[in-house]
Amino acid sequence: MKPRQRKQYFRNMKRSDDSEREKRRKRRRLIQELGEQRIPYLSPADPGFQELWDSSYAGLALRQSSALPDGLHERVQSALITLQRRGCLLRDLVRVRDRDVFTAVSRALVGQPGYTYRYLDTRLFTIPWHCEGEEGQKDEKEKPCCDSDLRDACKALWELNQFFCSDVKQQTNARGVKRSRSDTENSEDTPGEGMCEESVKDRLLEEKQEKEKKEEEEEDSGQGCSHSSPPSSTPPPDVAGLVQFNITIINYMDPSAMTQLKEEPYYGMGKMAVGWHHDEDLVPLSPVAVYSYSCPAEPKKEEVTEKDVEGQSKEKVKEKETETEGEGEGTSKEELKEEREGLEKEEVQKEKACWRVGLKVAWDIHTPGLALPLQSGDCYYMTADLNRTHQHCVLAGETARFSSTHRVVQCCTGTLDYIKKRCSEALENLHTDPEKNTKSLKSLLPSALQRIEDIHSEVEFEWLRQYWFQGRRYARFCSWWTKPMEQMEKDWKEMERMTQLLLDVVEDENTAQENRREMADVLLNALTDRQQHRQTWRDRYLLS
């Protein structure tokens, strides 16, 4: 990792607490400004729904279930059920508003081998998808890391990922098409060509790091509480052309098994399975693709569009009006109005029985929200800057539901290759005398010592504790991470020894006074910081 990236990484870690406080401040301000009123939102049955979508949510694209290739639904849905039955879907302990809470949704991470995804102070570790030609799927004894059923399930998710990699480009290029209503819109592109090279992605990230930081600071400034909807922008060609989905988060939730589901607070959209949020840890301006599967399967409704439903409702009212006219005795306008309202109410109830994704412009109380119903097998994409400028939530339906949410996660600090290089960098400063078998530090420069202690803390708190706390739950059905984490723990023990060697040097009265003070400052800051973090983790262990 380059010095500039390292600096940005630790700066972001230090800003996390300030960012959370800023979010709470904005939330309080929003609620105060709203008072008792609710912000309006539109669903497909509401007039102006499509116009609102086009003007304020242009980065959202819906792909109905018929858009997917033949047979893919069956393979993907079978894979999701396999993951559930094998016990791979687990609730995470995450940190929200300075509190540790268990997620209502059960999750697993599937994706590129050695990749992780970090959200709400929790790191998820991938179960590798076993795509064709993929390496690193066996341990040192040539034993597969997963059994055949799990490998087949992960491979089916990789096939879905390949479809998304191809199809989302088509949808991004055709920005004017917001909804898919027929099989003629199926993608004819070939599957994506796989992952881009990390070096290319890191170069792009480095070039955009400062720009993205400025954009985040502008968003977090609190000035956007009452602004109108910002226009969506198409991602730069280099980002749109290079990034590929490298992980998917599998979610499962059964509302009937939940004792409490929070009501959506701003619009009155209904019960929330997942609250309002931006997706974290993503490559800037990268798209997100989501596959939704409700089970048990709902009655087949894929071929019936919202316009069809609305037209049927109007036709029923029209037929009623014709009948009453023919009778000569007529029904009153009040009765017709009541019947029309009853039909509309019935459609709303049907809509709320479905799972829906809710969207809103971040910290904006003037632009109406959007609630999009999802039939089983439907997919939706969030493209351009939608994830940055907008927030989304998941509104619970009446049945259990799986989702596969495909993302382009940052690969600069969240991969096994990255942290292995960091370990090697730190251990380069450790010298072992082959004759005496004693160890010493090669360099005592404060800058070198600071870098090593930073790596020491990163390995412990961002990787080892995260893995042993929650990541190793997956070891019983996938052994991919077992050996790498055992090796990382050995490296960490060597770093602990290096810290002890530094302490010995600082305590040595023969050490030059000036150097000794600088080294002592580095050591004291590192030990104090680690002690605080270890106490935080001890508290988290009590909740697990």
C-alpha positions in Angstrom: 0.0 0.0 0.0 1.4 3.4 -1.0 2.2 6.0 1.7 -0.6 8.3 0.5 -3.1 5.4 0.7 -1.9 4.5 4.2 -2.3 8.1 5.4 -5.8 8.2 4.0 -6.7 4.8 5.5 -5.8 5.9 9.1 -7.4 9.3 8.5 -10.6 7.6 7.6 -10.4 5.4 10.8 -10.0 8.5 12.9 -12.9 10.2 11.2 -15.4 7.4 11.7 -16.5 8.5 15.2 -16.8 12.1 14.0 -18.8 11.0 11.0 -21.2 9.0 13.2 -21.8 12.1 15.4 -22.4 14.2 12.4 -25.0 11.7 11.1 -26.8 11.8 14.5 -26.7 15.6 14.3 -28.2 15.6 10.8 -30.9 13.1 11.9 -31.9 15.3 14.8 -32.1 18.3 12.6 -34.2 16.5 10.0 -36.7 15.3 12.7 -36.9 18.8 14.2 -37.6 20.3 10.8 -40.2 17.8 10.0 -42.1 18.0 13.3 -45.2 15.8 13.2 -45.6 15.8 9.5 -44.6 13.0 7.1 -42.7 13.4 3.8 -44.8 12.1 0.9 -43.6 9.1 -1.1 -44.8 7.5 -4.3 -45.5 3.9 -5.4 -46.2 2.6 -8.9 -50.0 3.1 -8.4 -49.5 6.8 -7.6 -49.8 9.5 -10.3 -46.4 11.0 -11.1 -44.4 7.9 -10.0 -42.6 7.5 -13.2 -41.9 11.3 -13.5 -40.4 11.3 -10.0 -38.3 8.2 -10.8 -36.9 9.9 -14.0 -36.2 13.2 -12.4 -34.9 12.3 -8.9 -33.9 8.6 -9.0 -32.5 8.2 -12.4 -29.6 6.0 -11.2 -32.2 3.3 -10.3 -33.0 0.6 -12.8 -35.4 -2.3 -12.4 -34.9 -5.6 -14.2 -38.0 -7.9 -14.0 -37.4 -11.6 -13.4 -38.0 -12.4 -17.1 -34.8 -10.5 -18.0 -32.6 -13.2 -16.6 -31.3 -16.1 -18.8 -33.3 -19.4 -18.8 -32.4 -21.6 -15.9 -30.5 -19.0 -13.9 -33.4 -18.4 -11.5 -33.6 -22.1 -10.6 -29.8 -22.4 -10.0 -29.6 -19.2 -7.9 -32.6 -19.9 -5.8 -31.4 -23.5 -5.1 -28.0 -22.0 -4.1 -29.6 -19.6 -1.7 -31.6 -22.3 0.0 -28.5 -24.5 0.2 -26.6 -21.7 2.0 -29.5 -21.4 4.5 -29.9 -25.1 5.1 -26.1 -25.5 5.7 -26.2 -22.8 8.3 -24.1 -20.4 6.4 -26.4 -17.4 6.9 -25.7 -15.8 10.3 -26.6 -12.7 12.2 -23.7 -10.2 12.7 -22.9 -8.2 15.7 -22.4 -4.7 14.4 -21.9 -1.2 16.0 -24.7 1.3 15.5 -24.7 4.6 17.3 -22.0 3.5 19.8 -24.0 0.3 20.6 -23.3 -3.3 19.6 -26.5 -4.9 18.2 -27.2 -8.1 16.3 -28.5 -7.6 12.8 -32.1 -8.6 12.1 -30.9 -10.0 8.8 -28.8 -13.2 8.5 -25.9 -12.9 6.2 -23.0 -14.5 4.4 -20.3 -13.1 2.1 -19.5 -14.9 -1.1 -17.0 -13.7 -3.6 -13.4 -13.3 -4.8 -11.1 -15.5 -2.7 -9.3 -13.6 0.0 -11.6 -10.6 -0.2 -13.5 -9.1 2.8 -16.3 -6.5 3.3 -16.4 -4.1 6.2 -19.5 -2.5 7.4 -20.6 -1.0 10.8 -17.2 -2.0 12.4 -17.6 -5.6 11.4 -15.5 -7.4 8.8 -17.1 -10.2 6.8 -14.8 -12.9 5.1 -15.7 -14.4 1.8 -16.7 -17.9 1.1 -15.0 -18.1 -2.3 -17.2 -18.5 -5.4 -15.9 -21.5 -7.3 -15.8 -19.9 -10.7 -14.1 -21.7 -13.6 -10.3 -21.5 -13.6 -10.3 -20.0 -10.1 -7.1 -20.8 -8.1 -6.6 -21.1 -4.4 -9.5 -23.5 -3.8 -7.6 -26.2 -2.0 -5.5 -26.4 1.2 -1.9 -27.7 1.5 -3.2 -31.3 1.3 -5.1 -30.6 -1.9 -8.4 -31.0 -0.1 -11.2 -28.7 -1.4 -12.1 -26.0 1.1 -15.8 -26.6 0.6 -17.9 -29.7 -0.2 -19.5 -30.2 -3.6 -23.0 -28.9 -2.6 -21.5 -25.6 -1.3 -19.2 -25.3 -4.3 -22.1 -25.7 -6.7 -24.1 -23.1 -4.7 -21.2 -20.6 -4.8 -20.7 -21.2 -8.5 -24.4 -20.4 -9.3 -23.9 -17.1 -7.5 -20.9 -16.4 -9.6 -22.9 -17.1 -12.7 -25.5 -14.5 -11.5 -22.6 -12.2 -10.8 -21.3 -12.6 -14.4 -24.8 -11.8 -15.8 -24.9 -8.6 -13.6 -21.4 -7.6 -14.7 -22.6 -7.6 -18.3 -26.1 -6.4 -17.9 -25.4 -3.4 -15.6 -23.2 -2.0 -18.3 -26.0 -2.2 -20.8 -28.4 -0.5 -18.4 -25.9 2.2 -17.5 -25.3 2.9 -21.2 -29.1 3.1 -21.8 -29.8 5.7 -19.1 -33.2 6.6 -20.7 -34.6 3.1 -20.0 -35.6 3.0 -16.3 -37.9 -0.1 -16.3 -37.8 -3.4 -18.1 -41.3 -4.7 -19.2 -40.5 -7.4 -21.7 -38.1 -10.2 -22.7 -36.8 -8.1 -25.5 -34.7 -6.2 -23.0 -32.7 -9.3 -22.0 -29.0 -8.7 -22.2 -27.2 -10.1 -25.3 -23.8 -9.2 -24.1 -21.3 -11.9 -23.3 -20.5 -12.5 -19.6 -18.1 -10.1 -17.9 -14.4 -10.9 -18.5 -13.8 -11.2 -14.7 -11.9 -9.1 -12.3 -9.8 -6.1 -13.2 -6.2 -6.1 -12.1 -5.7 -4.7 -8.5 -3.0 -2.4 -9.7 -5.3 -0.7 -12.2 -8.1 -0.4 -9.6 -5.6 1.0 -6.9 -4.4 3.5 -9.4 -7.9 4.7 -10.1 -8.7 4.8 -6.4 -5.6 6.8 -5.6 -6.4 9.4 -8.3 -10.0 9.8 -7.0 -9.2 9.5 -3.3 -8.9 13.2 -2.6 -11.9 14.1 -4.8 -14.1 11.5 -3.1 -13.0 12.8 0.3 -14.0 16.3 -0.6 -17.4 15.0 -1.9 -17.9 13.2 1.4 -17.1 16.3 3.4 -19.5 18.3 1.4 -22.2 15.7 2.0 -21.5 15.6 5.7 -21.4 19.3 6.1 -25.1 19.4 7.1 -26.0 21.8 4.3 -28.0 19.2 2.4 -30.9 18.9 4.9 -33.3 20.9 2.8 -31.8 21.0 -0.7 -33.6 19.8 -3.8 -32.7 16.5 -5.5 -29.2 16.6 -7.0 -28.9 15.4 -10.6 -27.4 12.0 -11.1 -24.2 11.9 -13.1 -22.8 9.1 -15.3 -19.7 7.6 -13.8 -16.4 8.4 -15.6 -15.6 6.1 -18.5 -12.6 4.6 -16.8 -14.6 3.5 -13.7 -17.6 2.3 -15.7 -15.4 0.3 -18.0 -13.0 -1.4 -15.5 -14.8 -2.2 -12.3 -16.5 -5.6 -11.9 -18.6 -7.0 -9.0 -16.1 -8.8 -6.8 -18.4 -9.9 -3.9 -22.0 -10.5 -3.1 -23.7 -10.3 0.4 -26.4 -12.9 0.8 -29.2 -11.8 3.1 -32.1 -13.7 4.5 -35.0 -12.6 6.7 -38.3 -14.1 7.8 -40.6 -11.3 9.2 -42.8 -13.9 10.9 -39.8 -14.9 13.1 -39.1 -11.4 14.2 -40.5 -10.0 17.4 -39.9 -6.4 16.4 -39.6 -4.5 13.1 -39.2 -0.8 13.2 -41.6 1.5 11.4 -40.1 3.6 8.7 -39.9 7.0 10.5 -40.0 9.7 7.8 -42.5 8.6 5.2 -44.7 6.0 6.9 -43.7 3.4 4.3 -44.2 0.5 6.7 -42.1 -2.0 8.5 -38.3 -1.9 7.8 -36.2 -5.0 7.5 -33.1 -2.8 6.9 -33.0 0.9 7.9 -31.9 3.8 5.8 -28.3 3.7 4.8 -25.6 4.1 2.1 -23.7 1.0 1.2 -20.2 1.2 2.7 -16.6 0.3 1.6 -17.3 0.5 -2.2 -15.2 1.8 -5.1 -16.5 5.4 -5.7 -19.3 5.6 -8.2 -19.4 1.8 -8.7 -22.9 0.2 -9.2 -24.7 -2.1 -6.9 -26.9 -5.0 -8.3 -29.5 -6.8 -6.2 -31.4 -10.1 -6.8 -34.6 -10.6 -4.8 -36.2 -14.0 -4.1 -39.3 -14.3 -2.0 -40.2 -17.7 -0.7 -42.4 -19.6 -0.6 -43.0 -18.6 -4.2 -45.7 -16.0 -4.7 -48.5 -16.5 -7.3 -47.0 -15.8 -10.7 -47.3 -12.1 -11.3 -44.2 -11.3 -13.3 -46.1 -10.7 -16.6 -48.5 -8.3 -15.0 -47.1 -4.8 -14.8 -48.3 -2.0 -12.6 -50.0 -0.3 -15.5 -51.9 -3.5 -16.2 -53.1 -3.6 -12.6 -54.0 0.0 -12.6 -55.8 -0.5 -15.9 -57.7 -3.5 -14.5 -58.8 -1.5 -11.5 -60.0 1.4 -13.8 -61.8 -1.1 -16.0 -63.7 -2.6 -13.1 -64.8 0.9 -12.1 -65.8 1.6 -15.7 -67.8 -1.6 -15.9 -69.6 -0.8 -12.7 -70.5 2.7 -14.1 -71.8 1.1 -17.3 -73.9 -1.4 -15.4 -75.5 1.3 -13.3 -76.2 3.4 -16.3 -77.9 0.4 -18.0 -80.1 -0.2 -15.0 -81.5 3.2 -15.2 -81.8 3.5 -11.4 -78.1 4.4 -11.1 -75.7 4.2 -8.2 -74.8 7.5 -6.5 -71.4 9.2 -7.3 -70.6 8.7 -3.6 -70.9 5.0 -3.9 -68.8 4.9 -7.1 -66.2 7.0 -5.3 -66.2 4.7 -2.3 -65.7 1.7 -4.6 -62.9 3.3 -6.5 -61.2 4.2 -3.2 -61.7 0.6 -2.1 -60.0 -0.8 -5.2 -57.1 1.6 -4.8 -56.8 0.6 -1.1 -56.8 -3.0 -2.1 -53.9 -2.4 -4.6 -52.0 -0.6 -1.8 -52.4 -3.6 0.5 -51.2 -6.0 -2.2 -48.2 -3.7 -2.8 -47.3 -3.6 0.9 -47.5 -7.4 1.0 -44.5 -7.5 -1.4 -41.0 -6.8 -0.4 -40.1 -3.2 -1.5 -37.0 -1.1 -1.7 -37.4 2.4 -0.4 -35.2 5.3 -1.7 -34.8 8.9 -0.6 -32.5 11.8 -1.4 -30.1 12.0 1.5 -31.1 14.5 4.2 -33.8 16.1 2.0 -37.3 16.6 3.2 -38.8 18.2 0.1 -38.3 15.5 -2.6 -40.8 12.7 -2.2 -39.5 9.2 -1.5 -39.8 6.2 -3.8 -41.1 2.8 -2.8 -40.5 0.1 -5.5 -42.3 -3.3 -5.1 -40.2 -6.4 -5.9 -41.7 -9.6 -7.2 -39.8 -12.8 -6.6 -36.9 -13.0 -9.1 -36.8 -9.2 -9.8 -33.5 -7.4 -9.8 -32.6 -3.7 -9.4 -29.4 -1.7 -10.0 -28.2 1.4 -8.2 -25.8 3.1 -10.7 -23.9 6.3 -11.1 -23.7 8.3 -7.9 -27.1 7.1 -6.5 -25.5 5.3 -3.5 -23.6 8.4 -2.5 -26.4 11.1 -3.0 -29.3 8.9 -1.9 -30.1 6.5 0.9 -32.1 3.3 0.6 -33.9 0.9 3.0 -35.6 -2.5 2.6 -39.3 -2.7 3.5 -40.5 -6.0 4.8 -43.1 -8.1 2.9 -45.3 -10.9 4.3 -43.0 -13.8 3.2 -39.4 -14.8 3.9 -36.9 -13.3 1.4 -33.4 -13.8 0.2 -31.3 -11.2 -1.6 -28.0 -11.4 -3.3 -26.4 -7.9 -3.3 -23.4 -7.6 -5.7 -20.9 -4.9 -5.1 -17.4 -3.6 -6.1 -15.6 -3.4 -2.7 -12.4 -1.5 -2.2 -9.5 -3.9 -2.8 -6.7 -1.5 -1.5 -7.1 -2.5 2.2 -9.6 -5.3 2.4 -7.8 -8.3 0.8 -5.6 -11.1 2.2 -2.9 -10.1 -0.2 -2.9 -6.6 1.1 -2.6 -7.6 4.8 0.1 -10.2 4.0 2.2 -7.5 2.4 1.7 -5.3 5.5 2.9 -8.1 7.7 6.0 -8.7 5.6 6.7 -4.9 5.7 6.6 -4.9 9.5 8.6 -8.1 9.9 11.4 -6.8 7.7 12.6 -4.7 10.7 13.1 -7.8 12.8 16.7 -9.3 12.7 17.4 -12.8 13.9 21.0 -13.7 14.8 21.4 -17.3 13.3 24.2 -18.2 15.8 22.8 -16.9 19.0 19.2 -17.2 17.9 18.5 -13.7 19.4 16.3 -11.1 17.8 16.8 -7.3 17.5 15.3 -4.3 15.7 17.1 -3.3 12.5 15.9 0.4 12.5 15.1 2.6 15.5 14.0 5.6 13.4 10.7 6.9 14.9 9.1 7.0 11.5 9.9 3.3 10.9 8.8 2.4 14.4 5.5 4.3 14.0 4.8 2.5 10.7 5.4 -0.9 12.3 3.2 -0.2 15.3 0.4 1.0 13.0 0.6 -2.3 11.1 0.7 -4.2 14.4 -2.6 -2.6 15.4 -4.2 -3.0 12.0 -3.4 -6.7 12.0 -4.8 -7.2 15.5 -8.0 -5.1 15.3 -8.9 -5.1 11.6 -8.2 -8.8 10.9 -7.4 -11.2 13.8 -10.0 -10.0 16.3 -12.6 -9.6 13.5 -11.9 -13.1 12.3 -11.8 -14.9 15.7 -14.8 -12.9 16.8 -17.2 -13.7 14.0 -15.3 -14.8 10.8 -14.3 -18.3 12.1 -18.0 -19.3 12.4 -17.6 -20.2 8.7 -14.7 -22.6 9.2 -17.0 -25.5 9.9 -18.2 -25.6 6.3 -15.4 -23.7 4.5 -11.7 -23.9 5.5 -10.3 -21.4 3.0 -9.4 -18.8 5.7 -8.1 -21.2 8.4 -4.4 -21.5 7.4 -4.0 -17.8 6.3 -5.3 -16.6 9.7 -3.2 -19.0 11.6 -0.1 -17.6 9.8 -1.3 -14.1 10.4 -1.5 -14.9 14.1 2.1 -16.1 14.1 3.1 -12.8 12.4 1.2 -10.9 15.1 3.1 -12.7 17.8 6.4 -11.6 16.1 5.1 -8.0 16.1 4.3 -8.4 19.9 7.9 -9.5 20.3 9.1 -6.4 18.4 7.1 -4.2 20.7 8.8 -5.8 23.6 12.2 -5.3 22.0 11.4 -1.6 21.6 10.3 -1.4 25.2 13.7 -2.9 26.2 15.5 -0.3 24.1 13.5 2.5 25.7 14.2 1.3 29.2 17.9 0.9 28.5 19.7 3.9 30.1 22.5 3.7 27.5 20.1 4.7 24.8 20.6 8.3 23.6 18.3 10.6 25.5 16.7 12.4 22.4 16.1 9.1 20.5 14.8 7.5 23.6 12.2 10.2 24.2 10.9 9.9 20.6 10.8 6.1 20.7 9.0 6.3 24.1 6.3 8.6 22.6 5.7 6.2 19.7 5.5 3.2 22.1 3.3 5.0 24.7 0.8 6.1 22.0 0.7 2.6 20.4 0.2 0.8 23.8 -2.5 3.3 25.0 -4.4 3.0 21.7 -4.2 -0.8 21.8 -5.3 -1.0 25.4 -8.4 1.1 24.6 -9.3 -1.1 21.6 -8.7 -4.3 23.5 -11.2 -3.1 26.1 -13.7 -2.4 23.4 -13.3 -5.9 22.0 -13.6 -7.4 25.5 -17.0 -5.7 25.8 -18.0 -7.0 22.4 -17.0 -10.6 23.4 -19.5 -10.4 26.3 -22.3 -9.8 23.9 -21.4 -12.6 21.4 
